[in-house]
């Protein structure tokens, strides 16, 4: 039963309200002054307090201050005859939840109770009802997807429901997860049917990509997103957040609305493998991995080489400008610490002289690796909702928030994207390989790989997928859905260690559908 404390010295006038609430099933306790209210709250728990602003002894505002010292979270609704603005400002400043003007009526009281006491229950019930109604429609849309654009629309719908259901204690979250698995299974088949043809349209030895009828891929990003903005004379700051899922973007976008207007939010597809060495190098160069290796062999690093796989990003950006004869100046920054972010903020006036600037933020990538390696992080990021929550916390409290605010104040237009996303893996798939086989859990390349062809997508001619082959017999295999590739050696140990970690490199909506967002400063 919901327990209400009503603090008001006009007890006789309020009797009809108390009877009305008791008939509705509420437990109402009334006191005539602030001190009695404080004494009751010291030893009793209430769900909501209605507090008169004008009482003898302690005033409503004084009582409110001391109530907040006892309980900072209980909803307090002030009831007042005084409409003066300064009184309301004081009440709001002392963290009142709502206020009602006398004379109140029963309907106002019920609406207030629904808003402050029953909100979660009502939202949960409404969300449950709405998702049940839309479940069949979403399943039909999954079955009818014929293009990448269809899949991105379905994925956005699934993520909207994921965000809504994860904010409620709702049993339908399991049903949604099953629907996402069904979507990923169908999406993997879609990629297997179409991806090679998309790459055939792209694979031009001149180094200038052709889009044809295929969807936008990583290799198109500079040409189709960055070039038009720079040509219009915009001062563009490209921010690439490594390992940034589309749902993480949806989670933090409300944090940006005070400073920016979202003028474009069109996702695109990361290339395979959805890993930094491939997808981010393709993003910056406008080239498929095989094209990079053929045209700029000094900028490509094979899997078995010890050199860092993303050490040449600034040079790769310069190659795309050179091929398209763009005489633009730019700066490049790779950021892994708050100190480095603060250093960029201090340099913004100087950076405005460039045609565009690029900043790579590695925090999400560090978070996903910590989730794999650290037991504590596994507890903190047990599922997608927790992972999003950590992302929001990082954005709010790290120096990156100050960087975004500073960019807005300086009039920079931000383009926000990533190289690829990640997926929480669940199902182990056995694969056998030589010692030289790479260690990624979502894709493997090497000679003499052993696997069940039904479990993976196999690429026996890497060049047809725009991928380099270190050896003549190199084969690539990709995990789909939430599978992960595990060697037979110490099989159970590695299955238990990696299950429920966030991985990338394979085929899934979470890894391949990535944001391309344009943010215009409000100033």
N, C-alpha and C positions, 0 to 999 in steps of 0.2 A: 504494500500500500504506500502511495506517495504521501509523505509527511510535509505539511505546510506550516510555517510559522508566520503569523500575521501580527505586525507590530503597529498599533494605532490606538490613540486615546479615545476615539469615538466608537466605543464598543457597541452601544445600542443600535447605532445606524448600520453596523456591519453584520448584525445577526442574520438577516436574510441571505447574505452572501455565504456565511459559514454553513447555513443549512443547505443551500444550493450545492456547495462543494461536497458536503458530506453525502448528499444524495447521489452525487456522481462518483462516490467511492474514495474520496480524499480524506485524509486524517488532518484536521485543522486544529492547531493550537494558537490561542490568541493571548497577547499581553498588551498592556497599555503604555509601556514606556521602554526606553532603550536599555536601561540597566537590567530590567527583568529579562529582556531578550538576550543580553549578553550572558546572564547567569544560566539561562536555559541552554544556550548554544555551547556552553562550557561542558555540559554533561549529556547532551542529547544531539542526535544527528537529524538534520532536516534536509529535504530535497530542494526546497526553495523558500525564500523569505520575501514577503511583501512588507515594505517599510515605509511608514508615513514620514514625510519630510518635516512636518511642523508638529512637534510634541513638547510637552513640559519636561524639564530636566534636560537630559541629553537630546540634542537635536537629531534629526534623521541623518545628517551628514557626519556628525560626531559618532553616532552609533555605527554608521557604515564603516568609518575608519577603523574602529575597534573590532567590528565583525571580520574585516579583512585580515586583521592580525590573528584572529582565531582560526579562520578558514578562508583561504585565498581563492577557492574554486567554487564554492556554493553560489548559485544564481541569486542575486539580490535585485528586486524590482522596487523602485521608489515610486510612491504614490504621493502626488503633490497638487495643491491648488495654485502654486506659484509657477507662472510660465516665464519668469525672468531668465534671460539667456545665461547670466553669470551663475545662477543656481544650477542649471543643467550642465554647464561647463565644469563646475566643481564636482558634481556627482559623477560625471563621466571620467573626470580626472582621477577620482577615487575608485575607479573600476566598478561602477554600477553596470549591471547587465542590460537593464531596460528601465523605462519609466512610464507611468500612466497618470493622466490628468483626472482629478476629481471633477464631477462625479463619475466613477467607473461603472461599467455594466457587466453582467455575467458573461456576455459573449467576449468582451475584452479579456476577462480573466482566463477563460478557457483557452483563447488563442495564445495568451502569454504562457500558460502551462504547456501547451503543445510545442511552443517555440523553444522553451528553455528546459523542459523536463522530458518531454516525449519525442524530441527531435530525432534522436538516433533511431528510436523504434519506428517512427513514421517513415524516415528516410529508408531504413532497411526494408520495411514492408513494401514501400513504393518501388524501390529498386528491384526487389525480388519479383514483384508482379510484372514490372516493365521488361526485365530480362527474360522471364518465362514467355512473355508474349513475343519477344523478338528472337528467341532461340531458334525457332524453326526457320524464320526468315534468313538469319545469318547462315544456318546450315545450307539453305538453298543457294545463297550467294556463293558460298565456298564451292559448291558443286558446279556452279555456272561460270566460274572465273575463266576467262579466255585470254586475258592480257595481263601484263605487269601492272597496268593501271588498276585493273579490277582487283588484283591481289593487294595492292597498296591501300585501296579503299576498304577492303575487308579487314586488313590488319589494323587500320586506324579505328574501325568499329570495335574490334576485339579489345584494343588497348583502352578505348573509352570505357568499356564495361569493366575491364580489369581495374582501372583507377576507381570506378564507382563502387565495385563490389569489395575491393580491398579496404575501403574505408568503413565497411560495416562488418559486423559479426554475422557472416552470411554463409550458409551451407552451399550456396550456388557457386562459390569460388571453385570448388572441385569440378563442377560441371563445366565451368568456363575453361578450366585448364584442359579438360578433355577435348573441348571444342577447338582450343588452340592447337592441341596435338593433331587433331584431324586436319586442321588447316595446314599445318606444317608438312604433314604427309602428302597432301595433295599439291602443295607448293613445290616440294622437292621433285615430284613427278613433272610438274610444269617446267621447272628449270632444266631437268634432264632432257625434255623434249625440245626446248627452244634455245638454250644457252649457246650451243655450238653455232647455230645460225646467226645469232646476234654477233658473235665474235667474227664470223666470216664477213659480215658487213663492215666491221671495224678495222680489220687487219689490212691496212694500207701501208706499204713499205715507204711511202713518202714521209710517214710520221704525222700526217694530218688525219685525224679521225673522221670517219663518216658515220652518221647516225642512221640513215636509211629509215626503216620502219620499226627499228628496235627501240626499247625504252632507254632512257638516260642511264648511263653507267658511270663509274668512277672516272673513266678516261674523258668524259664529256664535261666534267665539272667546270674547269677553267674556261673553256670555250663558251659554254652555254649560260653559266651563272656569273663568273667574274668579269669576263671581257665586256659584256654589255654595260655593266655598272661603271667600269673604269672609263669606257669610251664616252659615257655621259658626263664625265668630269667629277664623279662622286669620289670622295675620300673614303676608301674602303679598307676595313680592317677584317681580314679573314682569320677567324678563330676555329681551329681544328681541335676538337676534344677527342683524344684517342679512346677507342673502345666505347663510344657513346651511343647507347641504345635510343631508339625513337621514343620509348616510354619515359626514359629519363629526361628527354627534351620536354615532353608533355608535362612532366612533373615540375620542372623548374621555370616554365615559361611565365607563370604568374608572378614570379620573383622579379621579372624584367619589365612589367607593364608600367611601372611608375616612370621609367626612364626611356622606354622604347615603344614604338608601334611596330607590330609584326606586319610587314607589307607583303611578305611571301613566305609560304610554308609548303613546299612541294618536295616530298621525299623522292629518292632515286635509289638505284640498286648498286651496291658495292660489288666489285668483280670477285671472282673466285681465284685463289683461295681468299676468304675473308680474313686476311692476316696483314699486319703492317707492311711486311716486305713487299707484298703484292698490291694490296688495295690502296695503301697510302702513296706508294711510289707511282701508281697509275693515276691517282688523284692529282698529284703535283706535276707530273710530266705530261699528262694527256696521252700516255702511251700504255699499251699492254706490256706486261712483263717481258714477253719475247721481243717486242720492238725495242724496249730499253736495252736489252742485252745485245741486240744486233746493231742498233744505231749508236749507243753510248756504252760500250762494254766496260769502260772504266768506272761507270756509275752503277753497275749491277753486281750484286754479291750473291753467289750461289748459297744454297742451304748449308752445304758442308763446310763453308768457309767461316773462320772465326770472327772476321770483321763484322762490326755492327751493320744490321740490315737496313738501317734508316739514317745513315751518316751523310747521304748526298742529297738531301731534300732541297736545299737551297740551289744547288747546281741543276737539279731536275726542273725546278720552277723556271730557271733561266732558259732551259732548253725549249720549253713550250712558248716562251716569249720570242725566242730567236726564230723558231720554225714559222710562227705566224707574223714575224717582222713587227713586233710591238716594242717600241723604244722606251718602255716604261721602267721606272726605278721602283725598287721595293726593298723592304727589310724582312729578315727572317729571324724568328726567335723560337727556341724550344725551351719550355718552362716546366720545371719539376718542383720548384720551391716557391714559397711566398716571397722570399727575398727577390727572386728573379722577376716575379709579377710586379712587385713594387718598383723595381728598376725600370720596367717598361712604362709605368705610370709617370715616372719622373722625366721620361724622354719623349712624351707625347707631342710636345710642341715641335721638337726636331723632326719627329716621324711624319708630321703633317706635310712636310715637303715632298714625301714619296708619293708616287701614284697609287700604291697600295702597300699594305703591310700584312705579314703572315705571322701568326702565333700558334704554336702547337702546345696544348695543355695535356700533360701526361697523368693527371691525378686519377682519372677513372681507370686508366690502364693499370696504375699502381694498385688501385683498390681491388680490381678483379684478380690480380696476381696474389695480393695479400689474402683474398678470400680463399684461394687455393692453398696457400702455404701456411696460413696462420689459423690455429684452432679458434682463437678468440674471434677473428673475422668471420669464420664459418658460423659462429653463433650469432653474430651481429647481422649477417646478411644471409639468413636462412632461405629466403625466397625473393621473388621479384619486388614485392612491396617493401621489404626491408632494404633491398638494394637501392630502390628509388629513394627511400627515406635517408639513407646515408648520402646519396647524391645531393639531395636538397640541403642537408646539414652542411656538407662541404661547400656548396655554393653560397649559402647564407653567411658562413663564418670564416671563409678563407679570403685571401687577398684578391681572388678572381672577381669577387663581387665589387670590390673597389675598382678593379680594372674596367669592368663594364660601365660603372657609373662615370669614371673618368672619361672613357671613350664617348659616352653620351654628352657629357659637358663640353667636350672638344668638337662635337659635331661630326664624329666619325659614323659612317654607316657600317654596321657589322654584318658580315656573312658568317653564319655559324653552321658547321658541318662536322663530319667525322670520317674516319677511314672505313670503319665497320662497327657492327655491334657485337653482342655476345649472347649466348644462350645457356641456361642452366641445364646441365646434362644429367641424364637419368639412366639410360640403358647402355650397358657395355656391349661392344661388338669386337670379337676377336680378330686380330690381324697379325700376320707374321712378316718380319722383314729382316734384312741384313743389318749389321752394326751401323752402316752409314745412313740408314733410314732416319728421317727427321723425327723429332719427338712430339710434334703437335698432336693433340688428341682428336682434332676434327678433320684433319686431312693428313695423308701420308704420300710421300713420293720416294721411289727407289726402284731397285731391280728385284725381281723374283719375290714380289709381295704375295703373301698368301692370305686369302680372304674369301668370304662367301659373297658372290656377285649380287645376291638378292639384298644384302645388307648395306651396300655402298653404291655410290655412283663412280664408275670406272672411266678413266681417260687414258687410253693406250697410245693415242697420238697427241701429245701435249701441244704441238704447234697449232693444231686445229682449235685449241682453246686459248691461244695466245700465250702459252706457257713455255718457258725454256725447259730443255731436257738435258741435265748434266751428262747423261749417258744415252746411247742409242736405244736401250731397252727400258728406259725410265717410264714408269707408270704412276699416275696420280689416282688416289682414291679419296672420296669425300664422304663424310658422315652426313646424314640428313636428320631432320627432326631433332630430338634431344639425345641421339646416340653419341657415344664416344668410343674411340678406338683404343684397345688395350692389347698388349702383348700377352701371350700365354704365361710367360715367366712371372712368378709372384702375382698371378692373376687376381686372386681374391683381395690381396693387400691393396693393389692399385685401384681396383673397382671401388672398394670402400673409401679410399683416400680421395678419389676424384669425383665420385658421385655427388651431385648437388653443388658442384662448383660451376663458375661461369667461364665458358670456353668460347673460342672463336676459330674460324678457319673453314667451317663447313657450310652447309646449305640449310638455311632456316629464315623465316621472316625476321626474327630478332637480329640475325647477323647481317642480312643483305639489305633490308629496307632501312635506309639511313636518312637523317634530316638534311635539308638544304634550306636554311631559314635566313631571310633578310630582315634586319632590325634597323628601323630608322629612328634616330634620336628625337625625342619630343621637343628638345630645345632648339 
